[in-house]
Structures are given as structure tokens and as C-alpha cells.
Amino acid sequence: MTSTLAQLRDMTVVVADTGEVAAVKQYAPEDCTTNPSLVLKAISDPATEALLAREIEAGKVAGLSASAVCDTLTVAVGSELAAIVPGRVSTEVDACLSFDVDASVTRARAIIADYAARGVGKDRILIKLAATWEGIRAAEILQSEGIDCNLTLLFSMAQAVACANADVFLISPFVGRITDWYKKAEGRNSYAPDEDPGVKSVQGIYDYYKSNDINTVVMGASFRSTDQIKALAGCDRLTIAPSLLEELENDTSGLPRVLSPDNATGVSKIDMDEVTFRWMMNADAMAIEKLAEGIRNFDADHQKLIALVTDRMNG
């Protein structure tokens, strides 16, 4: 019997939500995506020790700060992954730059240059930016330069519309984090897939994009269960953690297609400018709270990464 994972791959591009080389080799995804939390986990893996030691030593020789070594280390991890997957590797701009257009663009260009120096072309990389108004504006500039972007921490239609208007290559709407917020707010322990707020959010964005012939790729992210994944079967891409990939690999139940461009409802386009964007975000407590929380958490893990590298450099 064909596994559910194999069935999913017939209708959706499967991306590995991990920076761990062993997991990527095991599940052979098309792409892989990283963030500071995943990079921190990856370099804590004994299998990555040689890479970590190499980058730290090179940083010492070059007289780099711990923060600068973290930047090169992130690209080093991404380069390892690029040698394994046939598609793209997402690499994140520092969360602390989420409200600075110019600094985000500068950092993104530096990431692309570092990859190029390691023999990895920009066509293999997606620059990840938080879907703030400023992050979307930075992405618009980068896209005009031929640098494709992945807008992350996306929780609302306002963010999705603004990203589409900026011709962003790909968005990562977060399913599980939306569901987490509503569970707490509504005092629920669970939702059926067809009433799950996180699932419904991505379904709505997908419908809006397909109804309006928007080319931006929709990649559902942040899953809590395989039921959420199955409820989005047919989405352009889904980025899935290794533990859930394993569950899908071991599952042999049938997987019907849920999302398809052919089923778009024809929903009208939404006019979006900065004022409208900020008002819609402000009016959506879940979206504004989860966006801020996500930026804080990614920055916290980035600081942990700097501390780890600092200790190693001093030791």
C-alpha cells in the first residue's frame, strides 16, 4: 500500500522543516526550510560538530565577531542542505531587522554573496523575512533584483495580500500557531480538521490566490498533527517536521485531494496599502500577537546561537 507521504507528494511539493542533514537525507524532500530555532538545533547535533568547528576556526582567523560567525555558520548549514535537496533552501534574515527595510535588504544581499562564495547560486536560495510591512517592502526590493523570498510568520489575509502585491515568490502561513492561539482563547482542546482555524486560514489564502491568478507559492507551515497536513493536501507546498514526515510515511490510508486551483471560488481582490495593512493587523488580535511573539522567539534563539558560538570561540 502506498504511504500517505507518497500520496501527498503526488499533489504537493513536500519541504522538510528542519536543518538537520540526517533528517533531510532520510525523507528526501524537494526543498528544506530553516529558521534560527532550527539552525540552533542543527548545530547542537553531534553530526554537525565538524562544520561548527570549521566555521568557528575560520571566523577566528578572519577576526570575526561571534555574531558574524553565526551569520557564516547559518549559510554553512544551508550549503550542506543545498548539496542534498534538488530544490531550494530557505535562509532567514535576522529577526531583529524585521522593522528595518534597508538593513534587511543589506543582510539578504550578504547572505546571497556568502552562498555564492560557497558555490551555491541564488536560484537555490530563498531569503526568509518576517511578514511585517517592512519585511514585505524589503522582499519587494529583493525580488526586483532576482532574489526570491519566503515571507514567514504569516498569520492573516492582510499579510498574504500584501505579499502577493509585492510579487513575493513564496509565503509560509503558520497553521499550528494559529490553532494554538484559538485553543487558548476559546478554551478548546482540539478542532476537527474542517473547523481548525489554522487550516481554514491557509485554505482561505489559497482560494484568494488561485481565484486571482496570483503566482506567489503558498507553503503551509507549523503543523501540530498529520490531520492538519491532510486537510491541506493539494496546497502548493507544505513544510513538515521530521516527526510528522515519519507519521505520514508509516500511514497507508487514502489521501483525497482537498485543495485545487480548479475549485477556486472567484473571491474578489482586496485593495491593500500600508494604512489598510496596519489597521487589518491591529484588528486581528491573533495575527498581531503571534507575529510579535514569533519575532521575539526567533531573536531569542538567535541570541542563544551567538552565546553558544561565543563560548566556543573563547574556549
C-alpha positions as a printed Julia matrix, in Angstrom:
315×3 Matrix{Float64}:
   0.0    0.0     0.0
   1.29   3.47   -0.92
   2.19   5.63    2.05
   0.27   8.81    2.78
   3.53  10.73    2.32
   3.94   9.33   -1.18
   0.32  10.2    -1.99
   0.87  13.72   -0.68
   3.93  14.13   -2.91
   1.77  13.39   -5.94
  -0.16  16.62   -5.38
   2.04  18.85   -3.16
   5.73  19.72   -3.01
   6.96  18.41    0.35
   9.52  20.53    2.19
  11.46  19.42    5.28
  11.0   21.77    8.22
  14.45  21.05    9.62
  18.1   21.98    9.28
  19.31  18.52   10.31
  21.21  16.86    7.48
  20.33  13.3     8.57
  16.58  14.02    8.52
  16.8   15.64    5.09
  18.69  12.65    3.72
  16.14  10.25    5.21
  12.99  11.88    3.83
  14.41  13.31    0.58
  12.25  16.45    0.39
  12.26  18.76   -2.63
  13.23  21.79   -0.51
  14.11  22.48    3.09
  13.46  25.46    5.27
  15.34  26.81    8.27
  14.96  29.47   10.94
  17.13  30.4    13.97
  15.44  27.74   16.11
  16.15  25.01   13.55
  19.75  26.15   12.99
  20.33  26.15   16.76
  19.01  22.58   16.92
  21.04  21.5    13.9
  24.39  22.69   15.26
  23.67  21.02   18.6
  23.65  17.71   16.7
  26.95  15.8    17.04
  26.8   15.15   13.29
  27.32  18.87   12.71
  30.3   19.2    15.04
  32.89  19.26   12.26
  31.04  22.01   10.41
  30.7   24.06   13.6
  34.38  23.69   14.44
  35.42  24.62   10.9
  33.35  27.79   10.79
  34.47  28.9    14.26
  38.13  28.39   13.38
  37.71  30.28   10.09
  35.99  33.08   11.99
  38.82  33.32   14.48
  41.4   33.51   11.7
  39.39  36.24    9.95
  38.94  38.15   13.21
  35.15  37.93   13.04
  32.83  38.58   15.97
  30.66  35.79   17.34
  27.65  37.41   15.68
  29.41  37.42   12.3
  30.44  33.78   12.76
  26.77  32.93   13.41
  25.96  34.52   10.05
  28.54  32.38    8.24
  27.51  29.31   10.21
  23.89  29.67    9.11
  24.97  29.8     5.47
  27.33  26.86    6.02
  24.39  24.77    7.29
  22.33  25.91    4.31
  25.13  24.98    1.9
  25.24  21.46    3.36
  21.5   21.16    2.8
  21.73  22.59   -0.73
  24.05  19.72   -1.62
  21.31  17.26   -0.65
  17.98  18.68   -1.8
  17.27  19.28   -5.5
  15.32  22.47   -4.85
  15.62  25.48   -2.56
  17.0   26.16    0.89
  15.4   28.98    2.89
  17.72  31.13    4.99
  16.44  33.73    7.43
  17.31  37.38    7.81
  17.88  38.24   11.49
  14.57  38.72   13.31
  15.86  41.91   14.93
  15.81  43.51   11.46
  12.1   42.81   10.92
  11.17  46.51   11.02
  14.17  47.85    9.06
  13.82  47.73    5.28
  17.34  48.85    4.38
  19.1   46.64    6.92
  17.03  43.62    5.84
  17.96  44.16    2.19
  21.65  44.59    3.08
  21.65  41.41    5.17
  19.85  39.44    2.45
  22.4   40.52   -0.15
  25.2   39.43    2.19
  23.58  36.01    2.62
  23.37  35.56   -1.15
  27.0   36.67   -1.55
  28.15  34.19    1.11
  26.29  31.38   -0.63
  27.83  32.38   -3.96
  31.31  32.23   -2.41
  30.49  28.64   -1.38
  29.36  27.74   -4.89
  25.61  27.94   -4.25
  23.72  30.18   -6.68
  20.85  32.47   -5.71
  18.48  30.28   -7.72
  18.9   27.65   -4.96
  18.11  30.0    -2.07
  15.02  31.65   -0.64
  15.58  34.61    1.67
  13.22  34.36    4.66
  11.79  37.55    6.08
   9.11  38.12    8.69
   5.87  39.29    7.05
   5.86  42.72    8.67
   5.07  45.7     6.43
   8.81  46.45    6.36
   9.74  42.84    5.67
   7.36  42.78    2.71
   8.85  46.02    1.37
  12.35  44.54    1.69
  11.16  41.46   -0.19
   9.75  43.64   -2.96
  13.19  45.22   -3.47
  14.96  41.86   -3.38
  12.5   40.28   -5.81
  13.2   43.13   -8.26
  16.88  42.11   -8.07
  16.1   38.48   -8.84
  16.46  37.3    -5.22
  13.47  35.13   -4.37
  11.93  35.47   -0.93
   9.97  33.38    1.56
   7.77  35.52    3.82
   7.37  33.77    7.15
   5.39  34.31   10.37
   2.3   34.85    8.24
  -0.97  34.64   10.15
  -3.51  36.75    8.24
  -5.1   37.57    4.93
  -3.71  41.12    5.23
  -0.17  39.74    5.17
  -0.99  37.35    2.33
  -2.49  40.1     0.16
   0.42  42.48    0.79
   2.9   39.72   -0.11
   1.05  38.95   -3.34
   1.03  42.63   -4.28
   4.81  42.71   -3.74
   5.28  39.72   -6.1
   6.86  37.68   -3.33
   7.96  34.24   -4.51
   6.57  32.26   -1.56
   4.66  32.71    1.69
   4.65  30.46    4.76
   1.29  30.74    6.56
   1.58  29.18   10.03
  -1.15  26.65   10.74
  -0.32  25.28   14.18
   0.44  28.6    15.85
  -2.95  29.97   14.76
  -4.64  26.88   16.17
  -2.68  27.22   19.42
  -3.93  30.78   19.88
  -7.56  29.88   19.28
  -7.39  26.85   21.59
  -6.28  29.12   24.39
  -8.7   31.92   23.51
 -11.72  29.62   23.16
 -10.81  27.09   25.85
 -10.7   24.24   23.34
  -8.59  21.11   23.46
  -8.9   20.31   19.77
 -10.66  21.06   16.49
 -11.89  18.81   13.72
  -9.81  19.45   10.56
 -12.7   21.18    8.77
 -13.13  23.68   11.63
  -9.47  24.12   12.6
  -8.75  27.9    12.48
  -5.18  27.36   11.23
  -6.3   25.07    8.43
  -9.14  27.41    7.44
  -6.73  30.36    7.3
  -4.48  28.63    4.75
  -7.47  27.37    2.77
  -8.75  30.96    2.54
  -5.39  32.31    1.39
  -5.03  29.53   -1.17
  -8.51  30.27   -2.53
  -7.76  34.02   -2.74
  -4.53  33.38   -4.65
  -5.99  30.88   -7.1
  -9.13  32.98   -7.62
  -6.98  35.94   -8.66
  -4.27  34.1   -10.65
  -1.58  35.07   -8.14
   1.69  33.25   -8.76
   3.04  33.51   -5.21
   3.53  30.0    -3.82
   1.5   29.04   -0.74
   3.5   26.82    1.62
   1.62  25.78    4.75
   3.88  25.56    7.81
   3.91  24.97   11.58
   1.85  21.8    11.81
   0.74  20.15   15.05
  -0.7   16.96   13.55
  -0.93  14.95   10.36
  -4.67  15.72   10.29
  -3.83  19.37    9.65
  -1.5   18.32    6.84
  -4.09  16.04    5.25
  -6.66  18.83    5.38
  -4.33  20.9     3.13
  -3.45  18.14    0.65
  -3.01  19.79   -2.74
  -1.57  23.04   -1.36
   1.36  24.27   -3.47
   3.89  23.25   -0.82
   3.86  22.08    2.78
   6.87  22.27    5.1
   6.71  19.4     7.57
   8.78  18.47   10.63
  10.62  15.1    10.58
   8.37  13.57   13.26
   5.27  14.24   11.16
   7.01  13.1     7.97
   7.64   9.81    9.76
   3.96   9.51   10.72
   2.92  10.13    7.13
   5.48   7.59    5.88
   4.05   4.95    8.21
   0.42   5.76    7.33
  -1.15   3.91    4.4
  -4.66   5.35    4.47
  -6.04   7.0     1.37
  -5.41  10.73    0.9
  -8.02  12.69   -1.06
  -7.01  15.99   -2.63
  -8.57  18.9    -0.73
  -7.09  22.0    -2.39
  -7.02  22.54   -6.15
  -6.9   25.62   -8.4
  -9.93  24.16  -10.18
 -12.01  24.68   -7.02
 -11.26  28.39   -6.59
 -14.42  30.28   -5.66
 -13.62  33.51   -7.51
 -13.24  35.7    -4.42
 -12.54  39.34   -5.3
  -9.2   41.09   -4.9
  -8.6   43.18   -1.79
  -7.15  46.68   -2.07
  -4.1   46.94    0.18
  -1.92  49.85    1.23
   0.1   50.48    4.38
  -2.78  52.07    6.29
  -5.13  49.22    5.43
  -2.48  46.63    6.28
  -1.74  48.12    9.69
  -5.43  48.51   10.52
  -6.29  44.94    9.49
  -3.4   43.6    11.54
  -4.35  45.72   14.54
  -7.92  44.45   14.3
  -6.76  40.81   14.34
  -5.53  40.06   17.87
  -4.31  36.6    16.91
  -2.25  37.79   13.95
  -0.6   40.72   15.7
   0.17  38.72   18.84
   1.58  35.68   17.03
   3.67  37.82   14.67
   5.24  39.71   17.58
   5.75  36.51   19.57
   7.36  34.77   16.61
   9.81  37.62   16.02
  10.74  37.68   19.72
  11.25  33.91   19.83
  13.36  33.8    16.68
  15.51  36.6    18.04
  15.86  34.79   21.39
  17.15  31.69   19.6
  19.49  33.84   17.53
  20.9   35.25   20.77
  21.32  31.7    22.11
  23.21  30.82   18.95
  25.51  33.82   19.43
  26.11  32.8    23.05
  26.96  29.24   22.02
  29.42  30.44   19.39
  30.92  32.96   21.83
  31.59  30.19   24.34
  33.2   28.03   21.69
  35.36  30.86   20.39
  36.52  31.74   23.91
  37.1   28.11   24.81
